[in-house]
Amino acid sequence: PEWRTPRQRFNQPPDRSNNGFFGPLPLEAAAGWSSLEELRLSSNSFAGALPPAWPSALRRLKVLELAGNELDGLIPESWSGFGDTLDRLALHDNEIAGTLPGKLQKFAGQSDVCAGTELDCGVDHGKARKGR
């Protein structure tokens, strides 16, 4: 998939934070992403739900940063599949709600995951939203 930005397009994103990308995250991760270990998409303007198919396509992912976007909804149950490989998860400053599914519970209470969200992480990090 190609993501839209005022400045560029890309197919293989290593660190694409602060690039002005907008729109939904692709529902299906591109086949070329299967070997990615890090995916950094923080501080863009991605909106909508987290793609349920990502954990099965991104099996080697160790770092996933989606903080500071406009993502919303619940974390899909399928994202529990990231629990075996992820060492770092950043979801803060989004409109994500609910609870962390299954193996993602290991991130409960971490401000990189919970701060500025509606997630029930067992610790109140507050809803200090970024300026929009």
Salt bridges, closest charged atoms under 4 A:
GLU2 OE1 - ARG9 NH1 3.36
GLU37 OE1 - LYS62 NZ 3.94
GLU38 OE1 - ARG40 NH2 2.84
GLU65 OE2 - ARG40 NH1 2.53
GLU65 OE2 - ARG88 NE 2.76
GLU70 OE2 - ARG132 NH1 3.62
ASP84 OD2 - LYS103 NZ 2.99
ASP93 OD2 - HIS92 ND1 3.03
GLU95 OE2 - LYS127 NZ 3.51
GLU95 OE2 - ARG129 NE 2.98
ASP112 OD2 - ARG88 NH1 2.26
GLU118 OE2 - LYS127 NZ 3.87
